[in-house]
Amino acid sequence: MLSAYREDHFFLSRALPILGILAIIYGLLWVLAVPINAVVLAIVLMVVFCLIKIPVAVSLLSAALLGGLHARMAFPDILQVLNDNLLSGAQVGMTYIMVGAFAVALARSGILDWVAQKMASSLNRDGVNVRKQVKWMLFSLFIVASLLSQNLIPVHIAFIPVLIPPLLGLMNRLKIDRRAVACILACGISASYLLLPFGFGAIYLNEILLENFNSVGAASGYAATASMAPKAMFFPVMGILAGMLFAVLITYRKPRDYTQPEKLDTYVAPVQEKIEIGLQPLLFTALAVVVVLLFQIYFDSLFIGAMIGFMILGFSGIYRWQAQDDVFTQGVRLMAEIAVIITIASSFGALLTATGDIDPLVQSATQFFGDNKLFGAAVMLIVGLFITIGFGDSFASVPILAPIYIPLAFALGFSPLAALAMLGASAALGDAGSPASTLTLGATAGLNADGQHDHIKDSVIPTFFHANIGMLLFTWVAVVWLLG
């Protein structure tokens, strides 16, 4: 009852007044005959809806409908545009779901639990002489795990609640600031999928970024190849890594005290008995990982690779044959929200184009920016940060930003490589640091296992500043002076 009251109180005290203010502002502008761009209106509404805790999928659809109606599109035409463009987003969404199923199956193999237990026991040492060595071994472990989780072993954030909790007792004794670990996890995961075209990187770089860039950019004469995407994202990723190093070496370098449980194994692992992995599970797990990697490299199909990897783990006997439906269902739950958002975001981007208000917006922005690439690039990056913060997913941001950013980049005279970097970085800004992002939610899930890590103060704020500021600055310099 108390929870329901608080939710109603939030709606009455915050959400409803915000919606009322928006309605009043819109009414005044309409009375004063001030032109309102339908694209700007839809994006602002979408972000506001997300910030007042309306589900992202509902926010996208509601903002699209209102934007289309404002552009005087007929309601059946709006629905037609939304329905016709669900297919391209659904293809990426289904890949996400299959990768989620593979990730859960991989976790069921016990490999992640085994690695976590081995690390906890081997690093469970004390003494002044070894503290620094153990600390940097832990940081190295977190960096490697974050990088591999998006590409070679695409388990996304599933490794965090398995790997981190068994090491919290050791981290407490070493007085490691968990905010530094949150930055390592968020920055490492972001850098991996933004730069390396495998696993989730293949989805972002090839299936989303390149696909949208080439489809929207064709009208402007832009074209990009698969080899261009990692080159375009190199400097933005260097900004993320610079932010991570700044967090570890400077901001959160000092020791931080945490309450140590009476027994070290209080927050170790849900299963206390010693975990042993036989030769057969290791071989089948390695085979499944290799198959997924080969299908990405030679057949350009992460969907089929993840499906076959899932089947290999099922046939291996790592988990009961009757549990396959349960494993697949858990994978769907893990990725369903992201898959739905990506699917709807594709239609949202198409509706922005269908309103016909993108060209006037680009013309107005071009007149405002003039030939000033420096100012134009800064505004575009900040707007991308604002939009992605709203719903916390860079994958879904690309189809929303592409119809606006690509024509604007062309009007400002950016090269195809610079425009690609601008779009990819603008969509990724805010993923690390959004309260709704899987990156921050995953970090909190692992680091708050003993109740000593706050989601907003210890995950969201640290990752927002260290991942996004470095990425914004490096991208700004790159697109204006190095790639432009």
C-alpha positions as CSV (number, residue, x, y, z in Angstrom):
1,M,0.0,0.0,0.0
2,L,2.8,2.4,0.9
3,S,4.6,1.7,-2.4
4,A,1.4,2.3,-4.3
5,Y,0.9,5.6,-2.4
6,R,4.4,6.7,-3.3
7,E,3.9,6.0,-6.9
8,D,0.6,7.9,-7.0
9,H,2.2,10.7,-5.0
10,F,5.0,10.9,-7.6
11,F,2.5,11.1,-10.4
12,L,0.4,13.8,-8.7
13,S,3.3,15.9,-7.4
14,R,5.8,15.7,-10.3
15,A,4.6,14.0,-13.4
16,L,1.2,15.7,-13.7
17,P,2.5,19.2,-13.2
18,I,5.2,18.7,-15.8
19,L,2.7,17.5,-18.3
20,G,0.4,20.4,-17.4
21,I,3.3,22.9,-18.0
22,L,4.1,21.3,-21.4
23,A,0.4,21.6,-22.4
24,I,0.3,25.2,-21.3
25,I,3.5,26.1,-23.2
26,Y,2.2,24.3,-26.3
27,G,-1.1,26.1,-26.1
28,L,0.5,29.5,-25.8
29,L,2.8,28.9,-28.7
30,W,-0.2,27.8,-30.8
31,V,-2.2,30.9,-29.8
32,L,0.8,33.2,-30.6
33,A,1.2,31.4,-34.0
34,V,4.8,30.5,-33.1
35,P,5.9,27.6,-35.4
36,I,6.7,24.4,-33.7
37,N,8.8,21.8,-35.5
38,A,7.2,18.4,-35.3
39,V,10.6,16.6,-35.0
40,V,11.7,18.8,-32.1
41,L,8.3,18.3,-30.4
42,A,8.4,14.5,-30.7
43,I,11.9,14.2,-29.3
44,V,11.3,16.6,-26.4
45,L,8.1,14.8,-25.5
46,M,9.8,11.4,-25.8
47,V,12.6,12.5,-23.4
48,V,10.2,14.1,-20.9
49,F,7.9,11.1,-20.9
50,C,11.0,8.9,-20.1
51,L,12.1,11.2,-17.3
52,I,8.7,11.1,-15.6
53,K,9.0,7.3,-15.6
54,I,6.6,6.4,-18.4
55,P,8.0,3.1,-20.0
56,V,10.4,3.8,-22.8
57,A,8.4,1.9,-25.4
58,V,5.2,3.8,-24.5
59,S,7.1,7.0,-24.5
60,L,8.4,6.4,-28.0
61,L,5.0,5.5,-29.4
62,S,3.1,8.4,-27.6
63,A,5.7,11.0,-28.8
64,A,5.6,9.6,-32.3
65,L,1.7,9.8,-32.4
66,L,1.7,13.4,-31.0
67,G,4.5,14.5,-33.3
68,G,2.7,13.1,-36.3
69,L,-0.6,14.6,-35.4
70,H,1.1,18.0,-34.9
71,A,2.5,17.7,-38.4
72,R,-1.1,17.2,-39.6
73,M,-0.6,13.7,-40.7
74,A,-3.8,11.5,-40.8
75,F,-4.0,9.0,-38.0
76,P,-4.1,6.0,-40.4
77,D,-1.0,7.3,-42.1
78,I,0.8,7.5,-38.8
79,L,-0.1,3.9,-38.0
80,Q,1.0,2.9,-41.5
81,V,4.4,4.4,-41.1
82,L,4.9,2.9,-37.7
83,N,3.8,-0.6,-38.9
84,D,5.9,-0.5,-42.1
85,N,9.1,0.2,-40.3
86,L,8.9,-2.3,-37.5
87,L,10.6,-5.0,-39.6
88,S,14.1,-3.5,-39.7
89,G,14.1,-3.0,-35.9
90,A,12.6,-6.4,-35.2
91,Q,15.5,-8.1,-37.0
92,V,18.0,-6.5,-34.6
93,G,15.7,-7.2,-31.7
94,M,15.5,-10.9,-32.5
95,T,19.3,-11.0,-32.6
96,Y,19.4,-9.4,-29.2
97,I,17.0,-12.0,-27.8
98,M,18.9,-15.0,-29.2
99,V,22.2,-13.6,-27.8
100,G,20.4,-13.2,-24.4
101,A,19.4,-16.9,-24.5
102,F,23.0,-17.8,-25.3
103,A,24.3,-15.7,-22.5
104,V,22.0,-17.4,-20.0
105,A,23.0,-20.8,-21.3
106,L,26.6,-19.9,-20.9
107,A,26.1,-18.7,-17.4
108,R,24.3,-22.1,-16.6
109,S,27.5,-23.8,-17.6
110,G,29.0,-22.7,-14.3
111,I,32.1,-21.1,-16.0
112,L,31.5,-17.7,-14.6
113,D,30.8,-19.0,-11.1
114,W,34.0,-21.1,-11.3
115,V,36.1,-18.2,-12.4
116,A,34.7,-16.0,-9.6
117,Q,35.3,-18.6,-7.0
118,K,38.9,-19.2,-8.2
119,M,39.6,-15.5,-8.2
120,A,38.1,-15.1,-4.7
121,S,40.2,-17.9,-3.2
122,S,43.5,-17.1,-5.1
123,L,43.3,-13.4,-4.3
124,N,42.2,-13.9,-0.7
125,R,45.5,-12.7,0.7
126,D,46.5,-10.0,3.2
127,G,49.6,-7.9,4.0
128,V,50.8,-4.5,3.0
129,N,53.3,-5.9,0.4
130,V,50.6,-7.5,-1.7
131,R,47.8,-5.0,-1.4
132,K,48.6,-3.0,-4.5
133,Q,49.3,-6.0,-6.5
134,V,46.0,-7.6,-5.6
135,K,44.2,-4.4,-6.2
136,W,45.5,-4.0,-9.7
137,M,44.9,-7.7,-10.4
138,L,41.3,-7.1,-9.5
139,F,41.0,-4.1,-11.7
140,S,42.6,-6.0,-14.6
141,L,40.1,-8.8,-14.1
142,F,37.2,-6.4,-14.3
143,I,38.6,-4.7,-17.4
144,V,39.1,-8.0,-19.2
145,A,35.7,-9.4,-18.2
146,S,34.0,-6.2,-19.3
147,L,35.7,-6.3,-22.7
148,L,35.1,-10.0,-23.4
149,S,31.4,-9.8,-22.2
150,Q,30.4,-7.8,-25.3
151,N,32.4,-9.6,-28.0
152,L,34.2,-12.9,-27.6
153,I,31.8,-14.2,-24.9
154,P,28.7,-12.1,-25.5
155,V,27.0,-12.3,-22.1
156,H,26.4,-8.6,-21.8
157,I,25.9,-7.6,-18.1
158,A,25.2,-11.2,-16.9
159,F,28.7,-11.7,-15.6
160,I,28.5,-8.8,-13.1
161,P,26.2,-10.3,-10.5
162,V,28.2,-13.5,-10.7
163,L,31.7,-12.2,-10.7
164,I,31.5,-9.2,-8.3
165,P,29.7,-10.4,-5.1
166,P,32.3,-13.1,-4.2
167,L,35.0,-10.4,-4.3
168,L,33.3,-7.8,-2.2
169,G,34.9,-9.0,1.0
170,L,38.3,-8.8,-0.4
171,M,37.6,-5.4,-1.9
172,N,36.4,-4.2,1.5
173,R,39.7,-5.2,3.1
174,L,41.7,-3.5,0.4
175,K,39.4,-0.4,0.8
176,I,38.8,-0.2,-2.9
177,D,36.3,2.6,-3.8
178,R,33.5,0.8,-5.5
179,R,32.8,3.9,-7.6
180,A,36.0,3.2,-9.4
181,V,34.8,-0.3,-10.2
182,A,31.5,1.0,-11.4
183,C,33.4,3.2,-13.9
184,I,35.6,0.3,-15.0
185,L,32.6,-1.9,-15.7
186,A,30.6,0.8,-17.5
187,C,33.5,2.2,-19.5
188,G,34.9,-1.2,-20.4
189,I,31.6,-2.5,-21.6
190,S,30.9,0.7,-23.6
191,A,34.4,0.7,-25.2
192,S,34.1,-2.9,-26.2
193,Y,30.8,-2.8,-28.2
194,L,31.6,0.7,-29.7
195,L,34.9,-0.4,-31.2
196,L,35.1,-4.1,-31.8
197,P,32.7,-5.5,-34.5
198,F,31.9,-8.8,-32.8
199,G,29.0,-9.8,-30.6
200,F,27.1,-6.8,-29.4
201,G,29.7,-4.7,-31.3
202,A,28.5,-6.3,-34.5
203,I,25.0,-5.4,-33.7
204,Y,25.8,-1.8,-32.9
205,L,28.4,-1.1,-35.6
206,N,27.1,-3.1,-38.5
207,E,23.4,-3.8,-38.0
208,I,22.4,-0.5,-36.5
209,L,25.0,2.3,-37.1
210,L,26.0,1.4,-40.6
211,E,22.5,0.4,-41.7
212,N,21.0,3.7,-40.6
213,F,23.9,5.8,-41.8
214,N,23.8,4.3,-45.3
215,S,20.0,4.3,-45.6
216,V,19.6,7.9,-44.4
217,G,22.9,9.2,-45.9
218,A,22.2,8.0,-49.4
219,A,20.2,11.1,-50.1
220,S,23.2,13.2,-49.1
221,G,25.7,11.2,-51.0
222,Y,27.1,9.5,-47.8
223,A,28.2,5.9,-47.9
224,A,30.2,3.9,-45.4
225,T,31.7,0.4,-45.3
226,A,32.1,-2.0,-42.4
227,S,35.8,-1.1,-42.1
228,M,35.0,2.6,-41.5
229,A,32.9,2.0,-38.4
230,P,35.7,1.0,-36.0
231,K,37.9,3.9,-37.4
232,A,35.1,6.4,-36.8
233,M,34.6,5.2,-33.3
234,F,38.3,5.0,-32.3
235,F,38.5,8.5,-30.9
236,P,35.2,8.4,-29.0
237,V,36.3,5.2,-27.4
238,M,39.7,6.7,-26.4
239,G,37.7,9.4,-24.6
240,I,35.8,6.7,-22.7
241,L,39.1,4.9,-21.7
242,A,40.6,8.2,-20.7
243,G,37.7,8.8,-18.4
244,M,38.0,5.4,-16.9
245,L,41.7,5.9,-16.2
246,F,41.0,9.3,-14.6
247,A,38.4,7.7,-12.3
248,V,40.8,4.9,-11.2
249,L,44.0,7.0,-10.9
250,I,42.7,10.3,-9.7
251,T,39.0,10.7,-8.7
252,Y,38.6,7.5,-6.7
253,R,42.2,6.6,-6.0
254,K,41.9,7.2,-2.2
255,P,40.8,4.3,0.0
256,R,37.2,4.1,1.1
257,D,35.9,2.3,4.1
258,Y,33.0,-0.2,3.9
259,T,31.5,-2.3,6.7
260,Q,33.0,-5.7,6.7
261,P,30.7,-8.6,7.4
262,E,31.5,-10.8,10.4
263,K,32.1,-13.7,8.1
264,L,33.9,-13.1,4.8
265,D,31.6,-15.6,3.0
266,T,28.4,-13.9,4.0
267,Y,28.3,-12.2,0.6
268,V,30.4,-14.7,-1.3
269,A,28.4,-16.9,-3.6
270,P,24.8,-18.1,-3.4
271,V,26.2,-21.7,-3.6
272,Q,28.8,-22.2,-0.9
273,E,30.2,-25.6,-2.0
274,K,33.3,-25.7,-4.0
275,I,32.6,-25.5,-7.7
276,E,34.4,-27.9,-10.0
277,I,34.3,-27.8,-13.8
278,G,34.9,-31.0,-15.7
279,L,36.7,-31.3,-19.1
280,Q,33.4,-31.9,-21.0
281,P,31.7,-28.6,-20.0
282,L,34.9,-26.7,-20.7
283,L,35.2,-28.2,-24.2
284,F,31.6,-27.6,-25.1
285,T,31.6,-24.1,-23.8
286,A,34.8,-23.3,-25.8
287,L,33.2,-24.8,-28.9
288,A,30.1,-22.8,-28.5
289,V,32.1,-19.5,-28.1
290,V,34.2,-20.4,-31.2
291,V,31.1,-21.1,-33.2
292,V,29.5,-17.8,-32.3
293,L,32.7,-16.0,-33.2
294,L,33.1,-17.8,-36.6
295,F,29.6,-17.1,-37.6
296,Q,30.2,-13.4,-37.0
297,I,33.4,-13.3,-38.9
298,Y,32.7,-15.5,-41.9
299,F,28.9,-15.5,-42.3
300,D,28.0,-12.1,-40.8
301,S,25.2,-13.6,-38.7
302,L,25.3,-13.2,-35.0
303,F,21.7,-14.5,-34.8
304,I,22.5,-17.9,-36.3
305,G,25.8,-18.1,-34.4
306,A,24.1,-17.5,-31.1
307,M,21.4,-20.0,-31.9
308,I,23.8,-22.7,-32.8
309,G,25.9,-21.9,-29.7
310,F,22.8,-22.2,-27.6
311,M,22.0,-25.6,-29.1
312,I,25.6,-26.8,-28.5
313,L,25.3,-26.0,-24.8
314,G,22.0,-27.7,-24.7
315,F,23.3,-30.9,-26.3
316,S,26.4,-30.9,-24.1
317,G,24.5,-31.9,-20.9
318,I,25.7,-28.8,-19.0
319,Y,22.2,-28.3,-17.8
320,R,19.1,-30.6,-18.0
321,W,17.6,-31.1,-21.4
322,Q,14.1,-30.3,-19.9
323,A,15.5,-26.9,-18.7
324,Q,16.0,-25.6,-22.2
325,D,12.7,-23.7,-22.3
326,D,13.5,-22.2,-19.0
327,V,17.0,-21.1,-20.1
328,F,15.6,-19.6,-23.3
329,T,12.8,-17.8,-21.4
330,Q,15.3,-16.2,-19.1
331,G,17.3,-15.0,-22.1
332,V,14.2,-13.4,-23.5
333,R,13.6,-11.7,-20.2
334,L,17.2,-10.5,-20.1
335,M,17.0,-8.8,-23.5
336,A,13.2,-8.3,-24.2
337,E,13.0,-4.7,-23.0
338,I,16.0,-3.7,-25.2
339,A,14.7,-5.6,-28.2
340,V,11.3,-4.0,-28.0
341,I,12.8,-0.5,-27.6
342,I,15.1,-1.0,-30.6
343,T,12.1,-2.3,-32.7
344,I,9.9,0.7,-31.8
345,A,12.8,3.2,-32.1
346,S,13.2,2.2,-35.8
347,S,9.5,3.2,-36.4
348,F,10.0,6.4,-34.4
349,G,12.9,7.5,-36.6
350,A,10.9,6.7,-39.7
351,L,8.0,8.8,-38.5
352,L,10.3,11.7,-37.9
353,T,11.2,11.6,-41.6
354,A,7.6,11.2,-42.6
355,T,6.5,14.4,-40.9
356,G,8.5,16.4,-43.5
357,D,9.9,18.6,-40.8
358,I,13.5,17.4,-40.9
359,D,14.5,19.5,-43.8
360,P,13.2,22.8,-42.3
361,L,14.9,21.8,-39.0
362,V,18.2,21.2,-40.8
363,Q,17.9,24.5,-42.7
364,S,17.2,26.4,-39.5
365,A,20.1,24.7,-37.7
366,T,22.4,25.4,-40.6
367,Q,21.5,29.1,-40.6
368,F,22.0,29.1,-36.9
369,F,25.4,27.4,-37.0
370,G,26.6,29.0,-40.2
371,D,29.9,27.4,-41.2
372,N,30.9,26.9,-37.6
373,K,31.7,23.2,-37.4
374,L,33.1,23.7,-33.9
375,F,29.8,25.0,-32.5
376,G,27.6,22.7,-34.6
377,A,29.5,19.6,-33.5
378,A,29.3,20.6,-29.8
379,V,25.5,21.2,-29.9
380,M,24.9,17.9,-31.8
381,L,26.9,15.9,-29.2
382,I,25.1,17.6,-26.2
383,V,21.7,16.9,-27.7
384,G,22.6,13.3,-28.3
385,L,23.7,13.0,-24.7
386,F,20.4,14.6,-23.6
387,I,18.3,12.2,-25.7
388,T,20.1,9.0,-24.7
389,I,20.1,9.9,-21.0
390,G,16.3,9.9,-21.4
391,F,15.9,6.2,-21.9
392,G,19.4,4.8,-21.4
393,D,20.0,2.8,-24.6
394,S,22.5,3.8,-27.3
395,F,21.3,1.0,-29.6
396,A,17.9,2.6,-29.9
397,S,19.2,6.2,-30.2
398,V,20.8,5.7,-33.6
399,P,17.5,5.4,-35.6
400,I,16.2,8.4,-33.7
401,L,19.2,10.6,-34.4
402,A,20.1,9.5,-37.9
403,P,17.3,11.3,-39.8
404,I,18.4,14.6,-38.3
405,Y,22.1,14.3,-37.7
406,I,23.2,13.0,-41.1
407,P,21.6,15.8,-43.2
408,L,22.9,18.3,-40.7
409,A,26.4,16.9,-40.8
410,F,26.3,17.0,-44.6
411,A,25.1,20.7,-44.5
412,L,27.9,21.6,-42.2
413,G,30.5,19.9,-44.6
414,F,31.6,17.0,-42.4
415,S,33.3,14.1,-44.2
416,P,31.5,10.7,-44.2
417,L,33.9,9.4,-41.5
418,A,33.3,12.4,-39.3
419,A,29.6,12.2,-39.8
420,L,29.7,8.5,-38.9
421,A,31.7,9.2,-35.7
422,M,29.3,12.0,-34.8
423,L,26.2,9.8,-35.2
424,G,27.8,6.8,-33.4
425,A,29.2,8.9,-30.5
426,S,26.0,11.0,-30.1
427,A,23.9,7.9,-29.7
428,A,26.3,6.3,-27.3
429,L,26.7,9.4,-25.1
430,G,24.5,8.9,-22.0
431,D,24.3,5.1,-22.1
432,A,26.9,5.0,-19.4
433,G,25.4,7.2,-16.7
434,S,21.7,6.9,-17.4
435,P,19.6,5.6,-14.4
436,A,17.8,3.3,-16.8
437,S,20.9,2.0,-18.6
438,T,21.7,-1.7,-18.3
439,L,25.3,-0.7,-17.7
440,T,24.6,1.2,-14.5
441,L,21.9,-1.2,-13.4
442,G,24.2,-4.1,-13.9
443,A,27.1,-2.4,-12.0
444,T,24.7,-1.7,-9.0
445,A,23.4,-5.3,-9.1
446,G,26.9,-6.6,-8.4
447,L,28.4,-3.9,-6.2
448,N,25.3,-3.5,-4.0
449,A,25.1,-7.2,-3.0
450,D,25.8,-6.2,0.6
451,G,23.7,-3.1,0.6
452,Q,26.6,-0.6,0.6
453,H,26.5,0.8,-3.0
454,D,23.8,3.4,-4.0
455,H,22.6,3.3,-7.5
456,I,22.4,7.0,-8.2
457,K,25.3,8.3,-6.1
458,D,27.7,5.5,-6.6
459,S,26.9,4.2,-10.1
460,V,25.0,6.7,-12.1
461,I,26.8,10.0,-11.2
462,P,30.4,8.6,-11.4
463,T,29.9,6.8,-14.7
464,F,28.0,9.8,-16.2
465,F,30.9,12.2,-15.6
466,H,33.8,9.9,-16.4
467,A,32.5,8.1,-19.4
468,N,30.6,10.9,-21.1
469,I,32.8,13.9,-20.6
470,G,35.9,12.2,-22.0
471,M,33.9,10.8,-24.9
472,L,32.3,14.2,-25.7
473,L,35.6,16.0,-25.7
474,F,37.6,13.4,-27.7
475,T,34.8,13.2,-30.3
476,W,34.4,16.9,-30.6
477,V,38.2,17.3,-31.3
478,A,38.2,14.4,-33.7
479,V,35.2,15.3,-35.9
480,V,36.3,19.0,-36.2
481,W,40.0,18.7,-36.6
482,L,41.0,15.1,-37.3
483,L,38.2,13.5,-39.3
484,G,36.2,16.5,-40.6
